[in-house]
Structures are given as structure tokens and as C-alpha cells.
Amino acid sequence: MTKPTRNDDQPVWGFSTLSVHAGEARQKPAYAITDPILCAATFTFENTDAVIEFLEKKIPRGEYARYGTPAEATVEKKLAALEGGQEAVLYSSGMAAIVGLLLAKLNSGDEVVFFDECYHRSREFCVRHLSRFGVVTHQVPACDYDAMERAINPRTRLLISESPTNPHLSVVDLERFAAIGRKHGIETLIDATLATPYNVRPLEYGVDYVLHSATKYLGGHNDLLAGVIVGSSEKLAPVRKLRGLLGSISSAHTVYLLERGLKTFALRMERHNANGQAVAEFLASHPRIERVYYPGLPSHPYHEVARRTMRGFGGLVTFLVKDADWRETARIVDRVTIPRIAPSLGGVESLIEQPLVMSYYECSPEDRKRFGIPDNMIRLSCGVENAEDLIADLQQALA
């Protein structure tokens, strides 16, 4: 399979080297080793000829911060390099990124097809809000490629999935997913937030766009909100142009924090992968656990796909407590002492939540059943603490 063209002519580096150096100038302002925080909303020109030269020759420089800044361009190049893509477009959040892409690509009368295990806010935006503008959303069972193909018609413009999905961690056969899109001339989008480019690079399988909530593993410290879309320069041109109109951009300080967080991305992912695997294996052997959702376990229904396509399986582990109602499940969540009770994932601190309470509390029991959210489900995002400490903490909470 032909891989995407590199976004520049830099050497082929390993992930840690890319994380530290990709996209950055070797010599920086004031000879600093880090890129400066530029708190500028606007960028000046020496004279009118300089403005005309900028407009006619498309010189890559700042004009107005809503259209991009030098620091943002550096981070975008780094993210594109990590994904093996030509270009990246940075947004103020993961939701802003998917909304920006959908608005740039869809018109009234168009249709999209989702695998149904997806972030509930992505589903909500499509079903409740895109529908107001005449866009139809079809949801089919996750990893049911025949059902996805049956849902396609001449109005279909985009196929969308997460991989792995949240919180069930189903793993999409990316080559098959991309092949369906190519067969019907339809673009494809994978939200790979849970995988990260360290574990899988969907563009290499022929997927058109990769989405990340950079709030999670890419930023890695639970201290920023950001999102990114990566793909080809040609396909992303209208996406970037619309972002300039919508204004869903990141602040200078957020861009700085994201660049700093990316420096340790590969190192952190090694620990997230190791911790996730160790915790999942512990839970799978525990008598109080009914089921563990983790693609690194042979018992996972998509383990073979994951083993074939992924370097590691991430730090997110979802599990069901045997014979527990929602209150007993909540008591287990309350008894842990290391993970904090919170939404989100992918940071250095472990986080734990009961999806029923944290994300689906206002849903009816019928909707929770339809979305596969039972009362006894717990989602644990393993941070970079010592695995033996996390396991001991879970042991006492389950005792």
C-alpha cells in the first residue's frame, strides 16, 4: 500500500526523535532551545509591497492569529510528522476538530455513516444538530462492514469511526474500512484518539482523515484542550479555510503546552501501553470481574485485528463488576486512592469513572442499553504511575 507523502524532506526518524524535533527550526529566536510563546493577535508588515508579496506569493508567515501563527504551524508540522501525513490542522478541542471537518465537507442532503460505538457528543452533534441543516446520519453496528456498505447510497459523503472505540475498545480493520470508502468514492475519517499515532497510523491504511482530541495522550498532562485533523494538503485546504472563518483556534499558551507535552509523547505511550496491559490482565483474572474490554487481551473479540495493526493497546481499560448494581459499582470507584474520579483520559494521572454517572446519567435506561452502557461498567484510564501500585489499589477497592 502506498503511504502518504511526507510533509517535508526531514529524515525518517523514530517516534521519540520525531516527538522532540519534528516541525521545529534548528535555530530559534533569541537562540532559545524552545519555541517562544507569541502573545500576538496580529502580525505587522513593513510596507504595502510586503503585504502584496505575502498575498501573491503565499509566503508562510503570520497575518492575523485566527488564520494561524508561527508556533501553531510548528506544532501542526510535528503532529503531521507523527501521523505520517502531509498536513495537520489544529483546533481548540477535539469536538471543534470533528465539527470543523463535518461542516467543511457536508452540505444539505448529504449523508454520513457512523459505526455506533462512538463518543456520545460526536453522535449528538450529528443526530441533533447536523440534522437541522438537512444532513442525515446513519448508525450501524461497530465493525459490521457489510452493514456499513448497505447503508451507503449516492448521497453518502463520509464514513466515520473511532478505533479503538470508547468505551468498548472495539478495533476497526482499517484496511477494510478504507477499502469500502475507495470502492464507493467516499471519504473516510478515523478518530484515533485512544490509539494515538504511536500505536497505529490510519493514513497508512488508506484512510483520508485522522482525528485526535489532543487534550488526551498528545498533550498528556490534563492541562489543555486541543484537537487536530491530519490528512493530505489538498483535502484539508477547505477545512483550514473554514477554521479561519469559525475561529476555533488554540491560544498561544495552549500551543506552547501542546508542543511541550509532545516532547515526551513516545516515552509516555510506552508506559501507558505497559500499564494498560498489566491492569487489564490483573482484572481479567479477578473473581469479582465479569468482563474486561481491552484489545491486548486474547479474550477481546478484536484482539487479532489489534495485534496485527497496533504497536500497543493504550492505557484505557473498561470492565464490568460481577453481580453489582450501579451503587456497588460506584462504591468501588469511590474506594480507589490513586486514580481521580473525572472524565477524559490519556494524561499522566490515572482517571476513573462510571460511564452511567459521568457521561450517560441523563439518558434513559433504554438508550443506555442501546449504547451498551450497563450499570456495572467502570472505565479506567491508566496514567504513568507504577503498574504495581495501580493494581494494589484496585485489589483493595474490589476486596
C-alpha positions as CSV (number, residue, x, y, z in Angstrom):
1,M,0.0,0.0,0.0
2,T,1.3,3.5,-0.9
3,K,2.0,5.6,2.2
4,P,1.2,9.3,2.3
5,T,3.8,11.7,1.1
6,R,5.8,13.2,3.9
7,N,5.0,16.8,4.8
8,D,8.7,17.8,4.4
9,D,12.0,16.3,3.5
10,Q,13.2,15.5,7.0
11,P,15.0,12.2,7.7
12,V,12.9,9.1,8.7
13,W,13.2,9.3,12.4
14,G,11.9,7.1,15.3
15,F,8.9,8.3,17.3
16,S,10.9,9.8,20.2
17,T,13.1,11.8,17.8
18,L,10.0,12.9,15.9
19,S,8.2,13.9,19.1
20,V,11.2,16.1,20.2
21,H,12.4,17.6,16.9
22,A,9.8,17.3,14.1
23,G,8.5,20.6,12.7
24,E,10.9,22.7,14.6
25,A,13.6,25.1,13.3
26,R,17.1,24.2,14.4
27,Q,17.9,27.8,15.4
28,K,15.1,29.7,17.1
29,P,14.5,33.3,18.1
30,A,17.0,34.6,20.7
31,Y,18.8,31.2,20.2
32,A,16.4,29.6,22.7
33,I,16.0,25.8,22.6
34,T,12.2,26.1,23.0
35,D,9.8,28.0,20.7
36,P,8.6,31.2,22.3
37,I,5.1,32.0,23.3
38,L,4.0,34.7,20.9
39,C,1.1,36.6,22.5
40,A,0.2,38.4,19.3
41,A,-3.3,38.6,17.8
42,T,-1.9,40.4,14.7
43,F,1.3,40.5,12.7
44,T,2.7,43.6,11.1
45,F,4.1,44.3,7.6
46,E,7.0,46.6,6.8
47,N,5.1,48.3,3.9
48,T,2.4,47.8,1.3
49,D,4.7,45.9,-1.0
50,A,5.3,43.4,1.7
51,V,1.5,42.9,2.0
52,I,1.2,42.3,-1.7
53,E,4.1,39.9,-1.8
54,F,2.5,38.0,1.1
55,L,-0.8,37.7,-0.8
56,E,0.6,36.9,-4.2
57,K,3.4,34.6,-3.3
58,K,1.6,32.9,-0.4
59,I,4.5,33.5,1.9
60,P,4.2,31.3,5.0
61,R,4.1,34.0,7.8
62,G,1.6,35.3,10.3
63,E,-1.1,37.8,9.3
64,Y,-3.9,37.5,11.8
65,A,-3.9,34.9,14.6
66,R,-7.3,33.5,13.6
67,Y,-5.7,32.2,10.4
68,G,-2.6,30.7,12.1
69,T,0.6,31.6,14.0
70,P,4.2,30.6,13.7
71,A,4.0,28.5,16.9
72,E,0.8,26.8,15.7
73,A,2.5,26.0,12.3
74,T,5.3,24.3,14.2
75,V,3.0,22.1,16.2
76,E,1.0,21.2,13.2
77,K,4.1,20.1,11.4
78,K,5.1,17.9,14.3
79,L,1.6,16.3,14.5
80,A,1.6,15.7,10.8
81,A,5.0,14.0,11.0
82,L,3.9,11.8,13.9
83,E,0.9,10.6,11.8
84,G,2.9,10.3,8.5
85,G,0.5,12.9,6.9
86,Q,1.1,15.9,4.7
87,E,-0.6,18.4,6.8
88,A,-2.4,18.9,10.2
89,V,-5.0,21.5,11.2
90,L,-5.1,22.4,14.9
91,Y,-8.3,23.2,16.7
92,S,-9.3,24.4,20.1
93,S,-10.7,20.9,21.1
94,G,-11.3,17.5,19.6
95,M,-15.0,18.4,19.2
96,A,-14.1,21.6,17.4
97,A,-12.0,19.5,15.0
98,I,-14.7,17.0,14.1
99,V,-17.3,19.8,13.8
100,G,-14.9,21.8,11.6
101,L,-14.3,18.8,9.3
102,L,-18.0,17.9,9.0
103,L,-19.1,21.5,8.3
104,A,-16.4,21.8,5.6
105,K,-17.3,18.6,3.9
106,L,-21.1,18.3,4.1
107,N,-24.0,20.1,2.5
108,S,-27.8,19.8,2.9
109,G,-28.9,16.5,1.6
110,D,-25.6,14.7,2.2
111,E,-25.4,11.6,4.4
112,V,-22.8,10.2,6.8
113,V,-22.4,6.6,8.1
114,F,-21.1,6.0,11.7
115,F,-20.1,2.9,13.5
116,D,-22.3,3.2,16.5
117,E,-19.7,2.9,19.2
118,C,-18.5,6.5,19.3
119,Y,-18.1,9.4,21.6
120,H,-21.6,10.4,22.6
121,R,-21.0,14.1,21.9
122,S,-20.0,13.3,18.3
123,R,-23.2,11.3,17.9
124,E,-25.2,14.2,19.5
125,F,-23.8,16.8,17.1
126,C,-24.6,14.7,14.0
127,V,-28.0,13.5,15.1
128,R,-29.3,16.6,16.8
129,H,-27.6,19.5,15.0
130,L,-26.4,18.5,11.6
131,S,-29.9,17.1,11.0
132,R,-31.2,20.7,11.4
133,F,-29.3,21.6,8.2
134,G,-30.5,18.6,6.2
135,V,-27.6,16.2,6.8
136,V,-28.7,12.6,7.6
137,T,-26.7,10.3,9.9
138,H,-26.9,6.5,9.8
139,Q,-25.5,4.5,12.6
140,V,-24.6,0.8,12.1
141,P,-23.1,-1.7,14.5
142,A,-19.4,-1.2,15.1
143,C,-17.1,-3.3,12.9
144,D,-20.0,-4.6,10.8
145,Y,-18.6,-3.7,7.4
146,D,-21.5,-5.3,5.5
147,A,-23.9,-3.1,7.4
148,M,-21.8,-0.1,6.7
149,E,-21.8,-0.9,3.0
150,R,-25.5,-1.5,2.9
151,A,-26.1,2.0,4.5
152,I,-24.2,3.7,1.6
153,N,-26.2,5.4,-1.1
154,P,-25.4,8.1,-3.8
155,R,-25.8,10.8,-1.1
156,T,-23.2,9.3,1.3
157,R,-20.2,11.6,1.7
158,L,-18.3,10.4,4.7
159,L,-17.7,7.1,6.6
160,I,-16.7,7.7,10.3
161,S,-15.5,5.5,13.1
162,E,-13.3,5.6,16.2
163,S,-10.6,2.9,16.6
164,P,-10.4,1.8,19.3
165,T,-13.9,2.8,20.2
166,N,-14.8,4.4,23.5
167,P,-15.5,2.9,26.0
168,H,-15.8,-0.6,24.5
169,L,-12.4,-0.6,22.7
170,S,-13.5,-2.3,19.6
171,V,-10.8,-2.2,16.9
172,V,-11.6,-1.4,13.3
173,D,-9.9,-3.2,10.4
174,L,-8.6,0.0,8.9
175,E,-7.7,-1.5,5.6
176,R,-11.2,-2.9,5.1
177,F,-12.8,0.3,6.3
178,A,-10.7,2.4,3.9
179,A,-11.4,0.0,1.0
180,I,-15.1,0.4,1.4
181,G,-14.7,4.2,1.1
182,R,-12.5,3.9,-2.0
183,K,-14.9,1.4,-3.6
184,H,-17.7,3.9,-3.4
185,G,-15.7,7.1,-3.8
186,I,-16.5,8.2,-0.3
187,E,-14.0,9.9,2.1
188,T,-13.2,8.2,5.4
189,L,-12.4,9.5,8.9
190,I,-10.9,7.7,11.9
191,D,-10.9,9.2,15.4
192,A,-7.7,7.5,16.6
193,T,-7.6,9.4,20.0
194,L,-7.4,6.2,22.0
195,A,-4.8,4.6,19.8
196,T,-2.5,7.7,19.1
197,P,-0.1,7.7,16.2
198,Y,2.4,5.8,18.4
199,N,0.1,2.7,18.3
200,V,-1.5,3.0,14.8
201,R,-1.4,5.3,11.8
202,P,-4.6,5.1,9.9
203,L,-3.4,7.1,6.9
204,E,-1.0,4.2,6.1
205,Y,-4.1,2.0,5.5
206,G,-5.7,4.5,3.1
207,V,-7.9,6.4,5.5
208,D,-8.4,10.0,4.3
209,Y,-8.5,11.8,7.7
210,V,-7.3,11.1,11.2
211,L,-8.8,13.0,14.2
212,H,-7.4,13.3,17.6
213,S,-8.5,15.0,20.8
214,A,-5.0,16.3,21.6
215,T,-6.4,17.0,25.0
216,K,-5.7,13.3,25.7
217,Y,-2.5,11.4,25.0
218,L,-0.9,14.0,22.7
219,G,-1.0,16.8,25.3
220,G,-0.7,14.2,28.0
221,H,-0.9,16.3,31.2
222,N,-4.6,17.0,31.7
223,D,-3.8,20.7,31.4
224,L,-5.0,21.8,27.9
225,L,-7.8,21.5,25.3
226,A,-6.9,20.9,21.7
227,G,-7.9,18.8,18.6
228,V,-6.3,18.1,15.3
229,I,-7.2,16.7,11.9
230,V,-4.4,15.1,9.8
231,G,-4.5,14.3,6.1
232,S,-3.4,15.4,2.7
233,S,-2.8,19.1,2.0
234,E,-5.4,19.1,-0.9
235,K,-8.2,17.6,1.2
236,L,-7.5,19.8,4.2
237,A,-7.4,23.1,2.3
238,P,-11.2,23.8,2.6
239,V,-11.0,22.6,6.2
240,R,-8.3,25.1,7.1
241,K,-10.1,27.9,5.3
242,L,-13.3,27.3,7.2
243,R,-11.5,27.1,10.5
244,G,-10.3,30.6,9.8
245,L,-13.9,31.7,9.5
246,L,-15.2,29.8,12.5
247,G,-12.3,30.9,14.8
248,S,-12.0,27.6,16.7
249,I,-8.3,28.1,17.3
250,S,-5.9,27.5,20.2
251,S,-4.3,30.2,22.3
252,A,-0.6,30.8,22.3
253,H,-0.2,29.3,25.7
254,T,-2.2,26.1,24.7
255,V,0.1,25.7,21.6
256,Y,3.1,26.0,23.9
257,L,1.8,23.4,26.3
258,L,1.0,21.0,23.5
259,E,4.4,21.3,21.9
260,R,6.0,20.7,25.3
261,G,3.7,17.7,26.0
262,L,4.6,16.2,22.7
263,K,8.3,16.1,23.6
264,T,7.6,13.1,25.9
265,F,4.8,11.6,23.9
266,A,6.6,8.4,22.8
267,L,8.0,7.8,26.3
268,R,4.6,8.3,27.9
269,M,2.9,5.9,25.5
270,E,5.4,3.2,26.4
271,R,4.2,3.4,30.0
272,H,0.5,3.8,29.1
273,N,0.7,0.7,27.0
274,A,2.5,-1.3,29.7
275,N,0.2,-0.1,32.5
276,G,-2.9,-0.8,30.4
277,Q,-1.8,-4.3,29.6
278,A,-0.8,-5.1,33.2
279,V,-4.0,-3.8,34.7
280,A,-6.2,-5.5,32.1
281,E,-4.5,-8.8,32.8
282,F,-5.0,-8.4,36.5
283,L,-8.7,-7.5,36.1
284,A,-9.3,-10.4,33.7
285,S,-8.1,-12.9,36.4
286,H,-10.0,-11.3,39.3
287,P,-13.1,-13.2,40.6
288,R,-15.2,-10.1,41.0
289,I,-14.8,-9.0,37.4
290,E,-17.4,-10.2,34.9
291,R,-15.7,-8.9,31.7
292,V,-12.7,-6.8,30.6
293,Y,-12.7,-4.7,27.4
294,Y,-9.0,-4.4,26.3
295,P,-7.7,-5.2,22.8
296,G,-4.5,-6.5,24.3
297,L,-6.3,-9.5,25.8
298,P,-6.7,-12.7,23.8
299,S,-10.3,-12.7,25.0
300,H,-11.2,-9.4,23.3
301,P,-13.2,-10.0,20.1
302,Y,-10.9,-7.8,18.0
303,H,-7.6,-9.0,19.6
304,E,-6.3,-10.4,16.3
305,V,-7.0,-7.2,14.4
306,A,-5.4,-5.2,17.1
307,R,-2.4,-7.5,17.3
308,R,-1.9,-7.2,13.5
309,T,-2.3,-3.5,13.2
310,M,-1.3,-1.9,16.6
311,R,2.1,-1.4,18.2
312,G,0.5,-1.3,21.7
313,F,-3.0,-1.1,23.1
314,G,-3.1,2.1,25.1
315,G,-3.9,2.9,28.7
316,L,-7.7,2.7,28.7
317,V,-9.3,-0.3,30.3
318,T,-13.1,-0.8,30.6
319,F,-14.5,-3.5,32.8
320,L,-17.8,-4.9,34.3
321,V,-18.1,-5.7,38.0
322,K,-19.8,-9.1,38.5
323,D,-23.3,-9.1,40.1
324,A,-23.0,-5.4,41.0
325,D,-25.7,-2.8,40.8
326,W,-24.9,0.8,40.0
327,R,-24.4,1.8,43.6
328,E,-22.0,-1.0,44.4
329,T,-20.1,-0.1,41.2
330,A,-19.9,3.5,42.4
331,R,-18.6,2.4,45.8
332,I,-15.7,0.6,44.0
333,V,-14.9,3.8,42.1
334,D,-15.0,5.8,45.3
335,R,-12.7,3.4,47.1
336,V,-9.7,3.7,44.8
337,T,-7.0,6.1,46.1
338,I,-4.7,6.7,43.1
339,P,-7.0,7.3,40.1
340,R,-9.0,10.6,40.4
341,I,-12.7,10.5,39.5
342,A,-13.0,12.5,36.4
343,P,-13.9,12.4,32.7
344,S,-11.2,12.4,30.0
345,L,-8.2,10.1,29.6
346,G,-4.6,10.0,28.4
347,G,-2.9,12.1,31.0
348,V,-0.1,11.2,33.3
349,E,-2.5,10.9,36.2
350,S,-4.8,7.9,36.2
351,L,-8.5,8.7,36.0
352,I,-11.6,6.6,36.7
353,E,-15.3,6.9,36.0
354,Q,-18.5,5.1,35.9
355,P,-19.9,5.9,32.4
356,L,-23.5,5.6,33.7
357,V,-22.9,8.5,36.0
358,M,-20.2,10.6,34.2
359,S,-21.5,10.5,30.6
360,Y,-24.9,8.9,30.4
361,Y,-26.7,10.0,33.6
362,E,-29.4,11.9,31.7
363,C,-30.0,9.1,29.2
364,S,-33.0,6.7,29.6
365,P,-32.3,3.1,30.6
366,E,-33.4,2.1,27.1
367,D,-30.8,4.4,25.5
368,R,-28.1,3.2,27.8
369,K,-28.9,-0.3,26.9
370,R,-28.8,0.6,23.2
371,F,-25.4,2.3,23.6
372,G,-24.0,-0.7,25.6
373,I,-23.6,1.2,28.9
374,P,-24.6,-1.2,31.7
375,D,-24.8,-0.1,35.4
376,N,-21.8,-2.1,36.4
377,M,-19.3,-0.6,33.9
378,I,-16.1,1.2,35.0
379,R,-13.7,3.0,32.7
380,L,-10.1,3.4,33.9
381,S,-7.5,5.5,32.2
382,C,-4.1,4.3,33.4
383,G,-1.6,7.1,33.8
384,V,2.1,6.7,34.1
385,E,2.2,5.6,37.8
386,N,3.8,2.3,38.7
387,A,1.6,-0.6,37.5
388,E,2.0,-2.5,40.7
389,D,0.6,0.5,42.7
390,L,-2.4,0.7,40.4
391,I,-3.1,-3.0,40.7
392,A,-2.7,-3.0,44.5
393,D,-5.2,-0.1,44.7
394,L,-7.7,-1.9,42.5
395,Q,-7.2,-5.0,44.6
396,Q,-8.2,-3.2,47.8
397,A,-11.1,-1.4,46.2
398,L,-12.5,-4.7,44.9
399,A,-11.8,-6.6,48.2
